[in-house]
């Protein structure tokens, strides 16, 4: 697990810091950022899942090798730093504390992400999504957005103060949505069936970004999905005996094409819905897909074998 997690964190950090496509002339520069607020899933969660989970659940995360590069488990689903940690370092800010953590400092931002979270909500009325999957965390994107709003309202005296704070902050809306697909695909739905989820997942992400922008945010990053056909869990559970099903890097073509469809729709929505409606803001798409592939293609020269090192 350690080598795979380190490779994963590095690819995410690179995509976050180097591969965001937006308007560089809008909303000032990264030097003006004094706080980061993050919504997402396990790619970003720094401890919320273990705070909200019932006692005895997700015990693995509470023990080494999780957190081994820190010397102790931190609640991150990783052996060490996550993308949000690299981002904070790059901005000269402390690591973000989880929203559900007690007696924590939130002076430089808050992490609302929860491992296992989905973009779409699993309420009783959502029979379409419920027929596909049931997440192990109920803290979907809309729940995290509510936490974000509650936090800002309780931390600042007025809406104008919230707006001023957000204008000197960076907000990440994701990566999220991957679990909507993971639960369905690991639940033995085929790719054609799961493609039906893409429009709803993307629209939920875009709607959340609109709410953040309406509150005054002027720097928003919206990451895309990874090339999931290259991820060990899919390569193991969805393996094929047909060589033609794999690309030159050994990734499953069908799953990568599926992820690319999500990303293409998300990018179109950012370009068509968000940027025209919020011209004073910088709304960036973070290209995790191609950043991951770039590092995977150079994995051997970077000292990574791109194979999991442990079972958990």
FENQUI-V648837 format. One record per residue. N is the residue number from 0. RES is the residue in three letters. PSI is psi in radians with two decimals (999 if undefined). NEAR is the number of other C-alpha atoms within 10 Angstrom. Layout:
N/RES/PSI/NEAR, N/RES/PSI/NEAR
This chain:
0/UNK/-0.62/15, 1/UNK/-0.83/20, 2/UNK/-0.68/17, 3/UNK/-0.71/20, 4/UNK/-0.68/21, 5/UNK/-0.76/19, 6/UNK/-0.74/21, 7/UNK/-0.83/21, 8/UNK/-0.70/23, 9/UNK/-0.74/19, 10/UNK/-0.67/23, 11/UNK/-0.76/30, 12/UNK/-0.75/22, 13/UNK/-0.76/20, 14/UNK/-0.63/23, 15/UNK/-0.75/23, 16/UNK/-0.43/15, 17/UNK/-0.29/12, 18/UNK/0.68/18, 19/UNK/2.15/19, 20/UNK/1.89/15, 21/UNK/-2.86/19, 22/UNK/1.94/15, 23/UNK/-0.30/13, 24/UNK/-0.15/10, 25/UNK/2.62/14, 26/UNK/0.48/19, 27/UNK/-2.75/15, 28/UNK/3.02/12, 29/UNK/-0.37/15, 30/UNK/-0.36/9, 31/UNK/-0.11/13, 32/UNK/2.11/19, 33/UNK/-0.12/19, 34/UNK/2.68/22, 35/UNK/2.36/26, 36/UNK/2.26/21, 37/UNK/2.32/27, 38/UNK/2.49/29, 39/UNK/-2.67/28, 40/UNK/-2.58/29, 41/UNK/-0.36/22, 42/UNK/-0.38/23, 43/UNK/-0.33/30, 44/UNK/2.17/30, 45/UNK/0.29/29, 46/UNK/0.09/27, 47/UNK/-0.66/24, 48/UNK/-0.81/27, 49/UNK/-0.29/23, 50/UNK/-0.61/15, 51/UNK/-0.32/15, 52/UNK/2.55/13, 53/UNK/2.66/9, 54/UNK/2.38/9, 55/UNK/-0.27/8, 56/UNK/2.58/12, 57/UNK/0.69/13, 58/UNK/-0.50/10, 59/UNK/-0.70/14, 60/UNK/-0.37/21, 61/UNK/0.07/18, 62/UNK/2.69/14, 63/UNK/2.59/15, 64/UNK/0.04/19, 65/UNK/2.22/24, 66/UNK/0.24/21, 67/UNK/-0.56/16, 68/UNK/-0.29/15, 69/UNK/-0.43/11, 70/UNK/-0.06/12, 71/UNK/2.70/15, 72/UNK/2.50/21, 73/UNK/-0.10/21, 74/UNK/-0.09/23, 75/UNK/2.51/24, 76/UNK/1.07/24, 77/UNK/2.85/27, 78/UNK/-0.18/25, 79/UNK/-2.28/21, 80/UNK/2.55/24, 81/UNK/3.05/25, 82/UNK/-0.69/21, 83/UNK/-0.52/25, 84/UNK/-0.76/19, 85/UNK/-0.67/20, 86/UNK/-0.81/20, 87/UNK/-0.77/18, 88/UNK/-0.77/12, 89/UNK/-0.49/13, 90/UNK/0.00/17, 91/UNK/0.48/13, 92/UNK/2.74/18, 93/UNK/2.84/18, 94/UNK/2.53/21, 95/UNK/2.34/27, 96/UNK/2.62/22, 97/UNK/2.49/25, 98/UNK/-0.65/25, 99/UNK/-0.02/19, 100/UNK/2.54/15, 101/UNK/2.56/9, 102/UNK/0.73/7, 103/UNK/2.67/12, 104/UNK/2.31/14, 105/UNK/0.46/19, 106/UNK/-0.54/13, 107/UNK/0.41/17, 108/UNK/3.09/23, 109/UNK/2.50/23, 110/UNK/1.98/27, 111/UNK/-0.05/28, 112/UNK/2.56/33, 113/UNK/2.20/32, 114/UNK/2.39/25, 115/UNK/-0.08/24, 116/UNK/2.63/28, 117/UNK/2.86/28, 118/UNK/-0.87/29, 119/UNK/2.54/24, 120/UNK/2.62/21, 121/UNK/0.93/19, 122/UNK/2.99/10, 123/UNK/-0.48/7, 124/UNK/-0.20/9, 125/UNK/1.12/11, 126/UNK/-0.50/10, 127/UNK/-0.92/11, 128/UNK/-0.64/20, 129/UNK/-0.52/15, 130/UNK/-0.27/9, 131/UNK/-0.71/18, 132/UNK/2.86/19, 133/UNK/1.93/15, 134/UNK/2.72/18, 135/UNK/-0.08/13, 136/UNK/2.32/16, 137/UNK/0.03/18, 138/UNK/1.21/28, 139/UNK/3.14/25, 140/UNK/-0.70/27, 141/UNK/-0.62/19, 142/UNK/-0.81/17, 143/UNK/-0.65/23, 144/UNK/-0.67/21, 145/UNK/-0.73/13, 146/UNK/-0.78/17, 147/UNK/-0.83/19, 148/UNK/-0.76/16, 149/UNK/-0.73/11, 150/UNK/-0.83/14, 151/UNK/-0.70/19, 152/UNK/-0.69/14, 153/UNK/-0.31/10, 154/UNK/-0.34/12, 155/UNK/2.61/14, 156/UNK/-0.48/10, 157/UNK/2.91/12, 158/UNK/-0.59/13, 159/UNK/-0.65/12, 160/UNK/-0.67/15, 161/UNK/-0.79/19, 162/UNK/-0.77/19, 163/UNK/-0.73/15, 164/UNK/-0.80/18, 165/UNK/-0.46/24, 166/UNK/-0.17/23, 167/UNK/0.43/21, 168/UNK/2.96/22, 169/UNK/2.34/23, 170/UNK/2.24/24, 171/UNK/2.18/24, 172/UNK/1.43/22, 173/UNK/-3.09/24, 174/UNK/2.36/26, 175/UNK/2.72/31, 176/UNK/-0.44/27, 177/UNK/-0.66/23, 178/UNK/-0.51/20, 179/UNK/-0.72/25, 180/UNK/-0.68/23, 181/UNK/-0.85/19, 182/UNK/-0.72/19, 183/UNK/-0.79/22, 184/UNK/-0.70/20, 185/UNK/-0.26/14, 186/UNK/0.32/12, 187/UNK/0.35/13, 188/UNK/2.57/15, 189/UNK/2.94/11, 190/UNK/-0.71/15, 191/UNK/-0.65/10, 192/UNK/-0.75/11, 193/UNK/-0.42/19, 194/UNK/-0.42/14, 195/UNK/-0.35/12, 196/UNK/-0.39/19, 197/UNK/-0.86/20, 198/UNK/-0.76/12, 199/UNK/-0.70/14, 200/UNK/-0.86/22, 201/UNK/-0.76/23, 202/UNK/-0.62/16, 203/UNK/-0.74/19, 204/UNK/-0.80/24, 205/UNK/-0.72/19, 206/UNK/-0.67/14, 207/UNK/-0.73/18, 208/UNK/-0.68/24, 209/UNK/-0.73/17, 210/UNK/-0.70/13, 211/UNK/-0.76/21, 212/UNK/-0.65/23, 213/UNK/-0.47/12, 214/UNK/-0.25/18, 215/UNK/-0.06/20, 216/UNK/2.41/26, 217/UNK/0.11/25, 218/UNK/1.87/28, 219/UNK/2.27/24, 220/UNK/2.27/23, 221/UNK/1.79/25, 222/UNK/2.69/27, 223/UNK/-3.05/27, 224/UNK/2.84/23, 225/UNK/2.89/24, 226/UNK/1.48/22, 227/UNK/-0.31/24, 228/UNK/-0.13/23, 229/UNK/-0.08/22, 230/UNK/2.32/19, 231/UNK/-0.68/16, 232/UNK/-0.66/13, 233/UNK/-0.67/17, 234/UNK/-0.49/17, 235/UNK/-0.85/9, 236/UNK/-0.39/11, 237/UNK/0.47/14, 238/UNK/2.65/15, 239/UNK/2.60/12, 240/UNK/-0.06/7, 241/UNK/1.99/7, 242/UNK/-0.53/10, 243/UNK/-0.25/10, 244/UNK/-0.14/14, 245/UNK/2.59/20, 246/UNK/-3.01/14, 247/UNK/-0.32/10, 248/UNK/0.09/10, 249/UNK/0.29/12, 250/UNK/2.65/21, 251/UNK/2.05/24, 252/UNK/-0.79/17, 253/UNK/-0.72/16, 254/UNK/-0.65/22, 255/UNK/-0.65/20, 256/UNK/-0.68/15, 257/UNK/-0.85/20, 258/UNK/-0.66/21, 259/UNK/-0.60/19, 260/UNK/-0.74/15, 261/UNK/-0.83/21, 262/UNK/-0.70/23, 263/UNK/-0.73/13, 264/UNK/-0.69/16, 265/UNK/-0.77/24, 266/UNK/-0.68/22, 267/UNK/-0.70/11, 268/UNK/-0.68/16, 269/UNK/-0.78/22, 270/UNK/-0.66/16, 271/UNK/-0.55/11, 272/UNK/-0.76/14, 273/UNK/-0.93/21, 274/UNK/-0.73/17, 275/UNK/-0.57/11, 276/UNK/-0.39/13, 277/UNK/1.16/15, 278/UNK/-0.38/13, 279/UNK/-0.16/14, 280/UNK/2.74/23, 281/UNK/1.91/25, 282/UNK/1.91/28, 283/UNK/2.49/23, 284/UNK/2.20/22, 285/UNK/2.08/28, 286/UNK/1.36/23, 287/UNK/-0.58/24, 288/UNK/-1.00/21, 289/UNK/-0.50/18, 290/UNK/-0.74/22, 291/UNK/-0.82/22, 292/UNK/-0.65/17, 293/UNK/-0.77/13, 294/UNK/-0.63/20, 295/UNK/-0.68/20, 296/UNK/-0.41/14, 297/UNK/0.30/12, 298/UNK/-0.78/14, 299/UNK/-0.76/11, 300/UNK/-0.38/10, 301/UNK/0.00/11, 302/UNK/0.32/10, 303/UNK/2.39/15, 304/UNK/-0.03/15, 305/UNK/0.42/20, 306/UNK/2.56/14, 307/UNK/2.51/16, 308/UNK/-0.16/12, 309/UNK/2.99/10, 310/UNK/-0.40/5, 311/UNK/999/10
